[in-house]
Amino acid sequence: MTQISNVDIKELVSQYGSPIYVYSQNQIENNYNKIKSAFTKYYPKTKIHFSVKANSNINILEIFKNLDAGTDCSSPIEFKLSKHAGFQNNNILYTGNYESIEDLETVAFENVKLNLDDINSFKRLATINVPELVSFRINPGIGRGGFEGITTAGTDAKFGIPYEKAYEAYKLAKEAGVKRFGIHMMTGSNNLEPHFFGEIVNRLMNIAHDIFSKLDIKPEYVDIGGGYGIPYTNQEEELNIDLTAKIVTDIFKEQCLKFNFGEPELILEPGRYLVANAGYLITQVTGIKDSYKKFVGVNAGMNFLIRPAMYGAFHRAEVYGKSNLTTHINLCGQICENSDIFAKNLEFPEVEVGDIVTFRDVGAYGYVMASNYNNRLKPAEILVNDNKHKLIRRKETFEDYFNLYQ
Ligand SMILES: Cc1ncc(COP(=O)(O)O)c(C=O)c1O
């Protein structure tokens, strides 16, 4: 590949150097409009809250602000970033886990939508404040994700309240004075199968009915989390978002009617779907080695893109101006770990030092998971829109890094 939106990758490297993270605003806007229109077509009271953990650059958050989205935050800093990006509190969800008193103090009086992870989270919250509106994260007993590490419900998951115990949490909250209620789940990330979303929504709605009918409450919102996947390889197919929306909203509307829930807000918290395919990591070849295998090393590794080392994830990588795949290589970074290998036995062009290698689909869980391991400074982030580009976070400097020492 040679371009991102209408900007030449060589121009970006000559202006900003490498490695750099680059995001396409056009792609982010397309992704948002696609999922939003798919759902609102069938259920107008659907609200999209961008999951900040996927990409927390404030300039990216501002794009979502201008699209009229909300955010979903998992930590006090994500809440503060949302505020700085201009989101109103009623457009902010806070979904933590094992929330500390200090975490809860940040949001307890803010009138944000709180999805609490446990009955004990509510007990900790109640020592600070009992808000008017509370929701609990339910573990519906099943989960599914692209990897085990991103499967966030089911009997092995650390998240949420087992559905059998959720009644106790709502009962306690009601007795403590909570007036309005939501319900939440997040069962796993990177799912490409539309019917899975239908299955979990059906389950959550039945759980909601079971709890709410006993307590005589109606949900103000039903938050079905994120998890909408993207294809990372040429073999995978895109998630059919229109079919997903149809399946989910058909079940949702039918259950709302059956259980007399009225018309609660349907909330989605996508992260990956909105930003993953809008992000690129642009690197350059630093060394080529004929060892027992042939290795090509680039100037970013698991320090800046950890998904391959962490989950065994694959990111397509392309060389600028070279598309003839005439050799096989192991593509790696410069980090002193043998897990710092992006792909093994990869069909690749013949390259030389300095060639530009662009990794795809890194807009979600890319920069946010970057570290300073081996004491390398985090790269800059660039935003591209049509034929324009701008720096949206500068590269770290030695001074930034050194200034933390006492
Ligand atoms: C509570 C919650 N909501 C939303 C998301 C976003 O998930 P995804 O990027 O798969 O859409 C996550 C990711 O782990 C999450 O934990």
The ligand as an ORCA input file, in Angstrom:
! r2SCAN-3c Opt
* xyz 0 1
  C     -16.881     -2.854     29.071
  C     -16.357     -2.858     27.684
  N     -17.069     -2.226     26.734
  C     -16.628     -2.171     25.455
  C     -15.448     -2.767     25.067
  C     -15.014     -2.649     23.637
  O     -14.878     -3.869     23.031
  P     -14.644     -3.966     21.468
  O     -13.408     -3.214     21.160
  O     -14.514     -5.419     21.236
  O     -15.830     -3.407     20.786
  C     -14.678     -3.464     26.025
  C     -13.436     -4.133     25.644
  O     -12.859     -4.916     26.310
  C     -15.151     -3.498     27.371
  O     -14.450     -4.120     28.320
*
